[in-house]
Amino acid sequence: MHPAFSVIFLTTLIGVGQGLFLAIFTGHSYAAVQLVSAQDSVAFYGVGGLIALLFLIGGLTASFFHLGRPERAWRAAAMWRTSWLSREVIVLPSLMLLILIYTAMQFLDLDTVLYTSEKGNVLHLSLIIGTLAAIATFVLYICTAMIYATIKFIQEWACALTVVNYLLLGTASGFTLAAALSSANAPELIGLYGKWAIIITAAAFFTRGGSLIRNARIKPISTMQTAIGVRHTKIQQKSMGMQGGSMNTRDFFHHKTAAFLKIIKWSFMILVFPLPIILLWTGVNSGSTSVLLGAFIIQYIGLIAERWFFFAQANHPQNLYYQTT
């Protein structure tokens, strides 16, 4: 497939936003049951929620560049009963609204104590809102990934690992950013976020590596015969379909060499996994904000390459007819 950078930025930016909010809410929830020290509502929970919201807004904005008629974008939600894309269109703004409410409660000091246990555990209203947002976050990961995982004729995508990788890669980037944020605003939480970021990144390494191994061993179910509906045993193409370039030859193939794809693959495997893990380990031990922020930046650049490769590696059956030229 031809990778569209609007979709690449959509999926990676909202992935970071989702992961960051999950990280912030994790710290907030741990503090409520006294597993970690509570942090300043504005400086950490509020700022973290705001940054997560900005990433989600950035992803939503990027998505409009992929639309031929942006003014009709609202129609994408009409098929929510059967379309994962429609469900994503509904869940994303819903998540943004919940995070906005959660963040506003921190900044405006509107949080209300609903219950205090004998042990001192405190249930705030913002934790209820945060729980709903966390559920929406996981639903959004599933919706985004299922858009691709349910396309059965693109074998590289039609796999449970597609869903797992979207979830783990987005969460890993969010927790990595949370580690950098905590080093500046909540030093007590560096270990929590840094270690979780390392664990999730390591898990993502194995699942993404597994998908690469699986895709390398795929045996295409489509042939030249099935592509054009002719059962003759010997078929030879004399010219490109349409006698030249067309939408079919532009939008369904990346037009890059195998060597270029190999460079992209090994680049993101290094940038997304081992380098951030090394920097996270260093940053956790030193408490360096610059090192932890560097880990996030490097990982995000790698995620852009990873998502480009995700789309480029997918082989649409129509390319059997139009070839790859």
C-alpha positions in Angstrom: 0.0 0.0 0.0 1.0 3.6 -0.4 1.6 5.1 3.0 -0.3 8.4 3.6 1.5 10.6 6.0 -1.8 12.0 7.3 -2.8 8.6 8.5 0.7 7.9 9.8 0.6 11.0 12.0 -3.0 10.4 13.0 -2.2 6.9 14.3 1.1 7.8 16.0 0.0 11.1 17.6 -3.2 9.7 19.0 -1.3 6.6 20.2 1.0 8.9 22.2 -1.9 10.8 23.6 -3.7 7.7 24.6 -0.6 6.2 26.2 0.3 9.3 28.0 -3.2 9.6 29.5 -3.1 6.0 30.6 0.2 6.7 32.3 -1.0 9.9 34.1 -4.2 8.1 35.2 -2.1 5.1 36.4 -0.1 7.4 38.7 -3.3 9.1 39.9 -4.9 5.8 40.7 -1.8 4.5 42.5 -1.8 7.6 44.6 -5.4 7.1 45.5 -4.6 3.8 47.1 -1.3 5.1 48.5 1.0 3.0 46.4 2.8 6.1 45.3 2.9 9.7 46.6 0.1 12.0 45.4 1.2 14.7 43.0 0.2 18.3 42.5 -3.2 18.3 40.6 -2.2 21.2 38.3 1.5 20.7 37.8 1.3 16.9 37.0 -2.2 15.5 36.5 -3.5 18.7 34.8 -0.4 19.3 32.7 -0.2 15.6 31.7 -3.8 15.5 30.7 -3.4 18.7 28.7 -0.4 17.4 26.8 -2.3 14.1 26.1 -5.2 16.1 24.8 -2.9 18.2 22.5 -1.5 15.0 21.0 -5.1 13.7 20.3 -6.0 17.1 18.7 -2.9 16.9 16.6 -3.8 13.4 15.4 -7.4 14.5 14.6 -6.1 17.5 12.7 -3.8 15.3 10.7 -6.6 13.0 9.7 -8.4 15.9 7.8 -5.6 16.1 5.3 -6.5 12.6 4.2 -10.1 13.6 3.3 -11.1 14.7 -0.2 -14.1 16.5 1.2 -13.3 17.5 4.9 -16.7 19.2 5.3 -18.3 15.7 5.0 -16.2 14.2 7.7 -19.2 13.9 10.0 -20.7 11.3 7.7 -17.9 8.9 8.6 -19.8 8.1 11.8 -22.9 6.9 10.0 -21.9 3.3 9.7 -21.0 2.6 13.3 -22.9 -0.6 13.4 -20.6 -2.3 10.9 -17.6 -0.1 10.4 -14.6 0.1 12.7 -13.7 3.4 11.1 -17.0 4.9 12.1 -16.5 3.6 15.6 -13.1 5.2 15.8 -14.7 8.5 14.6 -17.1 8.3 17.5 -14.7 7.1 20.2 -11.9 9.6 19.5 -13.9 12.8 20.2 -15.6 11.1 23.1 -12.2 10.3 24.6 -11.1 13.9 24.0 -14.1 15.2 25.8 -13.5 12.9 28.8 -9.8 14.0 29.0 -10.9 17.6 28.7 -13.2 17.2 31.7 -10.6 15.3 33.7 -8.0 18.0 32.9 -10.3 20.9 33.7 -11.1 19.4 37.1 -7.4 19.5 37.9 -6.8 23.0 36.7 -10.0 24.6 38.1 -9.8 22.6 41.4 -13.2 21.1 40.9 -12.3 17.7 42.0 -14.6 16.3 44.7 -13.8 13.6 47.3 -16.5 11.0 47.0 -15.2 8.5 49.5 -12.4 8.0 52.0 -11.7 4.6 53.5 -10.5 3.8 57.0 -7.0 3.2 55.6 -7.0 6.7 54.0 -7.6 5.7 50.4 -9.4 8.5 48.6 -11.9 8.3 45.8 -12.1 11.5 43.8 -14.7 12.3 41.1 -11.9 12.8 38.6 -10.9 9.1 39.1 -14.4 8.2 37.9 -14.0 10.4 34.8 -10.5 9.0 34.4 -11.7 5.5 34.5 -14.2 6.2 31.8 -11.5 7.8 29.7 -9.1 4.9 30.3 -11.8 2.5 29.0 -12.4 4.8 26.0 -8.6 4.8 25.4 -8.5 1.0 25.1 -11.6 1.0 22.9 -10.0 3.5 20.6 -6.8 1.4 20.3 -9.0 -1.5 19.3 -11.1 0.5 16.9 -8.0 2.0 15.1 -6.2 -1.4 14.8 -9.3 -3.3 13.7 -9.8 -1.0 10.7 -6.8 -2.8 9.3 -6.9 -6.2 11.0 -10.4 -6.9 9.5 -9.2 -6.5 5.9 -8.8 -10.2 5.3 -7.5 -9.9 1.7 -4.4 -7.9 3.0 -2.8 -10.8 4.7 -0.1 -8.7 6.4 -2.7 -6.9 8.4 -5.3 -9.6 9.0 -3.8 -10.8 12.2 -4.4 -10.4 16.0 -0.8 -9.0 16.3 -2.0 -5.9 14.5 -4.2 -5.0 17.4 -1.6 -6.0 20.0 1.1 -3.9 18.3 -1.1 -0.8 18.1 -1.9 -1.1 21.8 1.7 -1.8 22.9 3.4 0.7 20.7 1.1 3.6 21.6 1.2 2.8 25.3 5.0 2.5 25.2 5.4 5.9 23.7 3.0 7.4 26.2 4.7 6.0 29.2 8.1 7.1 27.8 6.8 10.6 27.5 5.3 10.3 31.0 8.7 9.4 32.4 10.2 12.6 30.9 7.3 14.6 32.3 7.7 13.1 35.8 11.4 13.9 35.8 10.5 17.5 35.6 7.3 17.7 37.7 7.2 14.5 39.8 10.6 13.0 40.4 9.1 10.3 42.7 7.3 8.7 39.7 10.3 8.4 37.4 10.9 4.8 38.5 7.2 3.9 38.0 6.9 5.3 34.5 10.4 4.5 33.4 10.2 0.9 34.3 6.8 0.4 32.9 8.0 2.1 29.7 10.9 -0.4 29.5 8.6 -3.4 30.1 6.0 -2.3 27.5 8.6 -1.4 24.9 10.3 -4.8 25.4 6.9 -6.5 25.0 6.3 -4.5 21.9 9.6 -5.6 20.5 8.6 -9.2 20.7 5.1 -8.8 19.3 6.3 -6.5 16.4 9.2 -8.8 15.7 6.7 -11.7 15.6 4.5 -9.8 13.1 7.6 -9.2 10.9 8.5 -12.9 11.0 4.9 -13.9 10.3 4.6 -11.5 7.3 7.9 -12.7 5.8 6.5 -16.2 5.7 3.1 -15.4 4.2 2.1 -17.4 1.1 -0.2 -15.2 -1.0 -3.7 -16.6 -1.4 -4.2 -14.5 -4.5 -2.6 -15.2 -7.9 -2.6 -13.6 -11.3 -5.4 -16.0 -12.3 -7.6 -15.0 -9.4 -6.7 -11.3 -9.8 -8.2 -11.1 -13.3 -10.6 -14.0 -13.1 -8.9 -16.2 -15.8 -7.9 -19.8 -15.0 -5.4 -20.3 -17.7 -2.2 -21.8 -16.3 0.1 -19.4 -18.3 -0.6 -15.6 -18.1 1.9 -13.0 -19.1 1.3 -9.2 -18.7 2.4 -7.1 -21.6 1.7 -3.7 -20.2 0.6 -1.9 -17.1 -3.1 -1.6 -16.5 -4.7 1.5 -17.9 -1.7 1.8 -20.3 0.1 3.9 -17.7 -0.2 5.5 -14.3 -3.5 5.8 -12.5 -5.1 5.9 -9.1 -4.6 2.1 -8.9 -0.9 2.4 -9.5 -0.4 5.4 -7.2 -2.5 4.5 -4.1 -2.0 0.8 -3.7 1.8 0.6 -4.0 4.7 2.5 -2.4 7.0 2.4 -5.4 10.1 1.9 -3.3 12.8 -0.7 -3.7 13.3 -3.8 -1.5 16.5 -2.3 -0.2 14.7 0.9 0.9 12.1 -1.1 2.8 14.9 -3.1 4.5 16.6 0.1 5.6 13.3 1.4 7.0 12.6 -1.9 8.8 15.9 -2.0 10.6 15.8 1.7 11.3 12.5 1.5 13.2 13.6 -1.7 14.9 16.5 0.1 16.4 14.9 3.5 17.0 11.7 2.2 18.6 13.1 -0.6 20.9 16.8 -0.8 22.0 17.7 2.8 21.9 14.8 4.1 24.0 15.2 1.2 26.4 18.9 2.2 26.9 18.0 5.8 27.3 15.1 5.0 29.7 17.4 3.0 31.9 20.0 5.7 31.9 17.4 8.4 32.5 15.7 6.5 35.4 19.0 6.1 37.1 20.2 9.6 36.6 16.9 11.4 36.8 17.8 13.4 33.6 14.9 15.0 31.9 16.9 15.6 28.7 17.8 11.9 28.4 14.2 10.8 29.0 12.9 13.3 26.6 15.5 12.2 24.1 14.2 8.6 24.5 10.7 9.8 23.6 11.8 11.8 20.6 13.9 9.0 19.2 11.1 6.5 19.8 8.5 8.7 18.2 10.7 9.1 15.1 11.0 5.4 15.0 7.3 5.0 15.3 6.8 7.2 12.2 9.1 4.8 10.3 7.4 1.8 11.8 3.9 3.0 10.7 5.2 3.8 7.2 6.6 0.3 7.0 3.3 -1.1 8.3 1.4 0.4 5.4 4.1 -0.2 2.8 4.6 -3.8 3.6 0.9 -4.6 2.9 0.4 -6.1 -0.5 -3.0 -5.3 -2.0 -4.1 -8.1 -4.4 -4.9 -5.6 -7.1 -1.1 -5.2 -7.6 -1.1 -8.6 -9.2 -2.9 -7.0 -12.1 -1.3 -3.6 -12.1 2.0 -5.0 -11.1 4.4 -2.9 -9.0 5.8 -0.5 -11.6 
